[in-house]
Amino acid sequence: MIRKYRIGTPIETESVVREVEITPGIPAELAWDEPNKTFSMPLSEDAIVYGLGETVRGINKRGWTYISNCADDPIHLESKNSLYAAHNFFAVADHESVKGFYVDTPVKTEFDIGYTRMDMLYIRMDEPDVNLYVIDPEITGTPSKAAEADTPIRRVVRQFRYLIGRSYLPPRWAFGYGQSRWGYLSEDDINAVIEGYEKSDIPLDSVYMDIDYMERYKDFTLNDETFPDFPAFVKSVRDKNIHLVPIIDAGVKIEDGYDVYEEGIKGDYFCKKEDGNPLVAAVWPGKVHFPDFLKPETRSWFGAKYDFLIRQGIDGFWNDMNEPAIFYTEDGLKQTFEKIKTYEGRNLDIKSFFAFTGMVSGISNNPEDYRSFYHAYHGETIRHDRVHNLYGFNMTRAAGEAMEKISPEKRLLLFSRSSYIGMHRYSGVWTGDNQSWWSHILLNIQQMPGLNMCGFLYSGADTGGFGANCTEDILLRWLGVSLYTPLFRNHAALGTRDQELYRFPHADWMRGLIRLRYRLIPYIYSEFMKAALNDDLYIQPLSFVYPEDERALHVEDQLLVGESLMVAPVYVQNAAGRMVYLPEEMKMLRFKGDVLTEETILPAGDHYIPVALKEVVMFLRKGHALPLTEAAKTTKELDYEHLKYVCFDASADSYELYMDDGESRIPE
């Protein structure tokens, strides 16, 4: 059952697709302090708080403050409050009840979950205007057998997912392995990567093109010197069943003669300052204007631009820098230079020195800059900071809506860095510029359930880490996590150590793990599609299925993947294995590379499981089956006709395999 409450005059986000009648007043579960713009509710000692999508820390969100304020911040430490996304859905579960809450407002929103007081949850907003949804686990109408069998927490999540609409469906090739790096400068660089994978016999489905493919970092352009015949190059790669996936950024370079810029000016498509002039900010190409993606006309115009690359054979994109990231604004930089002059010749003491360095380091993504420009939204002029969290959503919405028109029969790949709930209908997400740190492998594990709860099923992290220098053991262990995430991309920053798999001494171990991914694709694709089409979860915590098991309630580093598998990846440096908790009897499957070498039934309880760097261990649930195929170089070459099933007290007939052609669009 879903209840909707309206406080004040909310800015509509268009994240919800189902009509819900407004219930007068304030929900009984929450107290409302209007002067302080704060909701509050007590947390029982045993309450667990799930959700909030892409955030730091664990699956249980208690003990920290999370701020929905999409932020371009690549250093994802436990001390951070905001990442790239604003996912305002959470659920509170204890032994007495389960409740879901969706705080639908685009303004900066703080979730203080046992931080100020361990026994209290506070929701503080910049403005006291919100559509608030409260979701109970009770089923209204005639329940399905699946709904009746669900646990209360799963019923809450599934009702929320129904409320916000069906998750994005990517093509099947997008479940293959992808290689990316900031710094592939030319056709020769990309061909060398493909050749490296071919020679090492490591499967590969896609190569990503970062900003260097463009002409001086301008959207919807190509560098004719390094990509002299782009359609022919795309075709030569596609002849190998490999897909090129270019990046698109939010800022449009200010340059006379550049058609996107000139059309944007003529069509009045750019965000404006208070004086009516377009905002001048800066990102990769230098000075840019930001398209006003909150205007339908802008979305239609900008989205149609993707056809420039689609006509040349491209069938996948990733949208970046769309919080939007701001290196500086023209006005802000001018003010900074003026302030710098006042420090010249001064004796800088501790206060003035840190004021000086803070002023310079604070140029990028400065809050004052986000308060300096405006959008035309639903017939109103709205300052950007009030709708900041909707910007990346609407950029990607522009692409998604256009792609449905440009390619009405065929699914295209699309994912984004910044997001708000609702964007999940148009694309997936990746979790942004992480680091080659062991702690970020665990963070990857712990972010996946929250993302699934918020509808972002097609998701994953930059395998191996984007920043810092990746080590061989980090990469091997990270592959053991990314094996299961729908989006499986290895991505690294310019200036970091090369981390293509074939460059490492134990490339043969990595080959085995990638081959295992391809053996699992019939299962991964089937479970993903069933979850997306039925408002279900592809990845979830153990507690969602075993809520009466006290131990399962507090497991933070094991996940249920689809209906059949539980996984417990190794994420600790130099660990030769790990402790694993089984909430019931399960069959342990040990793979050395892609070869299944051991099937052992283990009783419920704690077990120390050795896992070598070249191995992966997974656990098959009782009464379930796991379909496997033989590995192939690409997803297109996989054999789906002769699957083999690993079973535990089940038969192949007991598994419902979802199968389609992997590319046709599926109507709502």
WOZINOR-V876367 format. One record per backbone hydrogen bond with DSSP energy under -1.0 kcal/mol. NH is the residue of the N-H (numbers start at 1). CO is the residue of the C=O. E is the energy in kcal/mol with one decimal. If there is no record, write none. Layout:
nh->NH co->CO e->E
nh->NH co->CO e->E
This chain:
nh->3 co->134 e->-2.9
nh->5 co->132 e->-3.0
nh->7 co->130 e->-2.6
nh->17 co->163 e->-2.2
nh->18 co->163 e->-1.4
nh->23 co->4 e->-3.9
nh->30 co->27 e->-1.6
nh->31 co->40 e->-2.8
nh->33 co->38 e->-3.2
nh->37 co->34 e->-1.2
nh->38 co->33 e->-2.0
nh->39 co->123 e->-2.6
nh->40 co->31 e->-1.8
nh->41 co->121 e->-1.9
nh->43 co->119 e->-3.0
nh->47 co->44 e->-1.5
nh->48 co->93 e->-3.0
nh->50 co->91 e->-2.8
nh->52 co->89 e->-3.3
nh->55 co->53 e->-1.1
nh->61 co->49 e->-3.1
nh->63 co->113 e->-3.5
nh->64 co->113 e->-1.0
nh->66 co->111 e->-2.3
nh->67 co->81 e->-2.2
nh->68 co->109 e->-3.2
nh->69 co->67 e->-1.2
nh->71 co->83 e->-2.8
nh->73 co->71 e->-1.5
nh->76 co->74 e->-1.1
nh->77 co->75 e->-1.8
nh->80 co->77 e->-1.6
nh->86 co->419 e->-2.2
nh->90 co->101 e->-2.3
nh->91 co->50 e->-2.2
nh->92 co->99 e->-2.8
nh->93 co->48 e->-2.8
nh->94 co->97 e->-2.5
nh->99 co->92 e->-2.2
nh->100 co->135 e->-2.6
nh->101 co->90 e->-3.0
nh->102 co->133 e->-2.3
nh->103 co->88 e->-2.1
nh->104 co->102 e->-1.1
nh->104 co->131 e->-2.5
nh->105 co->103 e->-1.4
nh->109 co->68 e->-1.3
nh->110 co->124 e->-3.4
nh->111 co->66 e->-3.4
nh->112 co->122 e->-2.7
nh->113 co->64 e->-2.1
nh->113 co->111 e->-1.0
nh->114 co->120 e->-2.1
nh->120 co->117 e->-1.8
nh->121 co->41 e->-2.7
nh->122 co->112 e->-2.7
nh->123 co->39 e->-2.5
nh->124 co->110 e->-2.4
nh->125 co->37 e->-2.0
nh->126 co->108 e->-1.8
nh->129 co->127 e->-1.4
nh->130 co->7 e->-2.3
nh->131 co->104 e->-1.6
nh->132 co->5 e->-3.1
nh->133 co->102 e->-2.4
nh->134 co->3 e->-2.6
nh->135 co->100 e->-2.8
nh->136 co->1 e->-2.9
nh->148 co->144 e->-2.4
nh->149 co->145 e->-1.9
nh->150 co->146 e->-1.1
nh->155 co->151 e->-2.2
nh->156 co->152 e->-2.1
nh->157 co->153 e->-2.2
nh->158 co->154 e->-2.7
nh->159 co->155 e->-2.0
nh->160 co->156 e->-2.0
nh->161 co->157 e->-2.7
nh->162 co->158 e->-2.0
nh->163 co->159 e->-2.0
nh->164 co->160 e->-1.8
nh->165 co->161 e->-1.0
nh->168 co->424 e->-2.6
nh->172 co->662 e->-3.0
nh->174 co->171 e->-1.2
nh->175 co->172 e->-2.1
nh->176 co->173 e->-1.9
nh->178 co->488 e->-2.0
nh->179 co->206 e->-2.4
nh->180 co->490 e->-2.8
nh->182 co->492 e->-2.5
nh->184 co->181 e->-1.1
nh->185 co->183 e->-1.1
nh->187 co->226 e->-2.0
nh->190 co->186 e->-2.1
nh->191 co->187 e->-3.0
nh->192 co->188 e->-2.1
nh->193 co->189 e->-1.7
nh->194 co->190 e->-2.5
nh->195 co->191 e->-2.7
nh->196 co->192 e->-2.3
nh->197 co->193 e->-2.0
nh->198 co->194 e->-2.5
nh->199 co->195 e->-2.9
nh->200 co->196 e->-1.4
nh->202 co->197 e->-2.2
nh->204 co->633 e->-2.3
nh->205 co->177 e->-2.9
nh->206 co->177 e->-1.4
nh->207 co->243 e->-2.3
nh->208 co->179 e->-2.6
nh->209 co->245 e->-2.6
nh->213 co->210 e->-1.7
nh->214 co->211 e->-1.2
nh->218 co->215 e->-1.1
nh->223 co->213 e->-2.5
nh->224 co->222 e->-1.0
nh->227 co->223 e->-2.3
nh->233 co->229 e->-2.1
nh->234 co->230 e->-3.0
nh->235 co->231 e->-2.3
nh->236 co->232 e->-2.3
nh->237 co->233 e->-1.9
nh->238 co->234 e->-2.7
nh->239 co->235 e->-2.3
nh->240 co->237 e->-1.6
nh->241 co->238 e->-2.5
nh->242 co->237 e->-1.6
nh->243 co->205 e->-2.7
nh->245 co->207 e->-2.2
nh->247 co->209 e->-1.7
nh->248 co->318 e->-2.1
nh->252 co->289 e->-2.9
nh->254 co->287 e->-2.2
nh->258 co->255 e->-1.9
nh->262 co->258 e->-2.5
nh->263 co->259 e->-2.8
nh->264 co->260 e->-2.0
nh->265 co->261 e->-2.1
nh->266 co->262 e->-2.4
nh->267 co->263 e->-2.8
nh->269 co->264 e->-2.7
nh->271 co->290 e->-3.0
nh->272 co->374 e->-1.3
nh->273 co->277 e->-3.4
nh->276 co->273 e->-1.9
nh->279 co->271 e->-2.1
nh->281 co->288 e->-2.3
nh->282 co->328 e->-1.4
nh->283 co->286 e->-1.9
nh->286 co->283 e->-2.2
nh->288 co->281 e->-3.0
nh->289 co->252 e->-2.3
nh->292 co->269 e->-3.3
nh->293 co->291 e->-1.6
nh->295 co->292 e->-2.0
nh->299 co->295 e->-2.2
nh->300 co->296 e->-2.5
nh->301 co->297 e->-2.1
nh->302 co->298 e->-3.3
nh->303 co->299 e->-2.7
nh->304 co->300 e->-1.5
nh->305 co->302 e->-1.3
nh->306 co->303 e->-1.5
nh->307 co->304 e->-1.3
nh->308 co->305 e->-1.8
nh->309 co->306 e->-1.1
nh->310 co->306 e->-2.1
nh->311 co->307 e->-2.7
nh->313 co->310 e->-2.0
nh->314 co->309 e->-2.0
nh->317 co->413 e->-1.9
nh->318 co->246 e->-1.8
nh->319 co->415 e->-2.6
nh->320 co->248 e->-2.4
nh->325 co->321 e->-1.2
nh->327 co->282 e->-3.0
nh->330 co->280 e->-3.0
nh->333 co->329 e->-2.9
nh->334 co->330 e->-1.8
nh->335 co->331 e->-2.1
nh->336 co->332 e->-2.0
nh->337 co->333 e->-2.5
nh->338 co->334 e->-1.9
nh->339 co->335 e->-2.0
nh->340 co->336 e->-2.4
nh->341 co->337 e->-1.5
nh->343 co->340 e->-1.7
nh->346 co->343 e->-1.9
nh->353 co->349 e->-3.0
nh->354 co->350 e->-1.9
nh->355 co->351 e->-2.0
nh->356 co->352 e->-2.2
nh->357 co->353 e->-2.8
nh->358 co->354 e->-2.3
nh->359 co->355 e->-1.8
nh->360 co->356 e->-1.8
nh->361 co->357 e->-2.8
nh->362 co->358 e->-1.6
nh->363 co->360 e->-1.4
nh->365 co->326 e->-2.8
nh->369 co->366 e->-1.1
nh->370 co->366 e->-1.3
nh->372 co->369 e->-1.7
nh->374 co->272 e->-3.1
nh->375 co->382 e->-2.7
nh->377 co->380 e->-3.0
nh->380 co->377 e->-1.8
nh->382 co->375 e->-2.7
nh->384 co->373 e->-3.0
nh->386 co->383 e->-1.6
nh->387 co->384 e->-2.0
nh->389 co->106 e->-1.1
nh->390 co->387 e->-2.2
nh->391 co->388 e->-1.7
nh->394 co->390 e->-2.2
nh->395 co->391 e->-2.0
nh->396 co->392 e->-2.3
nh->397 co->393 e->-2.3
nh->398 co->394 e->-1.9
nh->399 co->395 e->-1.5
nh->400 co->396 e->-3.0
nh->401 co->397 e->-3.1
nh->402 co->398 e->-1.8
nh->403 co->399 e->-2.6
nh->404 co->400 e->-1.4
nh->406 co->402 e->-3.1
nh->407 co->403 e->-2.9
nh->411 co->663 e->-3.6
nh->413 co->315 e->-2.2
nh->415 co->317 e->-1.3
nh->416 co->428 e->-1.8
nh->417 co->319 e->-1.1
nh->423 co->420 e->-2.4
nh->425 co->422 e->-1.4
nh->426 co->423 e->-2.2
nh->427 co->423 e->-1.6
nh->428 co->414 e->-2.2
nh->429 co->458 e->-1.9
nh->430 co->416 e->-1.6
nh->431 co->460 e->-1.6
nh->434 co->432 e->-2.0
nh->436 co->467 e->-2.1
nh->437 co->435 e->-2.3
nh->441 co->438 e->-1.2
nh->442 co->438 e->-1.4
nh->443 co->439 e->-2.1
nh->444 co->440 e->-1.9
nh->445 co->441 e->-1.9
nh->446 co->442 e->-2.5
nh->447 co->443 e->-1.9
nh->448 co->444 e->-1.1
nh->451 co->447 e->-2.1
nh->452 co->448 e->-2.3
nh->453 co->449 e->-2.5
nh->454 co->450 e->-1.5
nh->455 co->452 e->-1.7
nh->456 co->451 e->-2.3
nh->457 co->455 e->-1.7
nh->459 co->457 e->-1.5
nh->463 co->461 e->-1.1
nh->463 co->489 e->-2.8
nh->465 co->462 e->-2.2
nh->467 co->434 e->-2.6
nh->475 co->471 e->-2.3
nh->476 co->472 e->-2.3
nh->477 co->473 e->-2.4
nh->478 co->474 e->-2.6
nh->479 co->475 e->-2.3
nh->480 co->476 e->-1.2
nh->481 co->478 e->-1.5
nh->482 co->478 e->-2.8
nh->483 co->479 e->-1.6
nh->484 co->481 e->-1.8
nh->487 co->459 e->-1.7
nh->490 co->178 e->-2.5
nh->493 co->466 e->-2.6
nh->496 co->493 e->-1.8
nh->503 co->500 e->-1.8
nh->504 co->501 e->-1.4
nh->507 co->504 e->-1.2
nh->510 co->506 e->-1.6
nh->511 co->507 e->-2.7
nh->512 co->508 e->-1.8
nh->513 co->509 e->-1.7
nh->514 co->510 e->-2.4
nh->515 co->511 e->-2.5
nh->516 co->512 e->-1.7
nh->517 co->513 e->-1.8
nh->518 co->514 e->-1.9
nh->519 co->515 e->-1.9
nh->520 co->516 e->-1.8
nh->524 co->520 e->-2.7
nh->525 co->521 e->-3.1
nh->526 co->522 e->-1.6
nh->527 co->523 e->-3.0
nh->528 co->524 e->-2.4
nh->529 co->525 e->-2.6
nh->530 co->526 e->-2.3
nh->531 co->527 e->-2.1
nh->532 co->528 e->-2.8
nh->533 co->529 e->-2.6
nh->534 co->530 e->-1.2
nh->536 co->531 e->-3.3
nh->540 co->560 e->-1.9
nh->544 co->541 e->-1.2
nh->545 co->542 e->-1.6
nh->546 co->542 e->-2.3
nh->549 co->546 e->-1.4
nh->553 co->549 e->-1.7
nh->554 co->551 e->-1.4
nh->555 co->552 e->-1.3
nh->559 co->567 e->-2.2
nh->560 co->540 e->-2.8
nh->561 co->565 e->-2.2
nh->562 co->538 e->-3.2
nh->565 co->561 e->-1.4
nh->566 co->619 e->-2.4
nh->567 co->559 e->-3.0
nh->575 co->572 e->-1.8
nh->578 co->609 e->-1.8
nh->580 co->607 e->-2.9
nh->582 co->605 e->-2.8
nh->586 co->602 e->-2.0
nh->587 co->620 e->-2.4
nh->588 co->600 e->-3.7
nh->589 co->618 e->-3.4
nh->590 co->598 e->-2.3
nh->591 co->616 e->-3.1
nh->592 co->595 e->-2.4
nh->593 co->614 e->-1.7
nh->595 co->592 e->-1.6
nh->597 co->590 e->-2.8
nh->598 co->590 e->-1.2
nh->600 co->588 e->-2.2
nh->602 co->586 e->-3.2
nh->605 co->582 e->-2.5
nh->607 co->580 e->-2.1
nh->609 co->578 e->-3.1
nh->611 co->576 e->-2.6
nh->615 co->612 e->-2.0
nh->616 co->591 e->-2.2
nh->618 co->589 e->-2.3
nh->619 co->566 e->-2.5
nh->620 co->587 e->-3.2
nh->621 co->564 e->-3.0
nh->623 co->648 e->-2.8
nh->624 co->621 e->-1.4
nh->626 co->646 e->-2.7
nh->628 co->644 e->-3.0
nh->629 co->519 e->-1.7
nh->638 co->635 e->-1.5
nh->644 co->628 e->-3.0
nh->646 co->626 e->-2.5
nh->648 co->624 e->-2.0
nh->654 co->651 e->-1.5
nh->655 co->652 e->-1.5
nh->665 co->409 e->-1.8
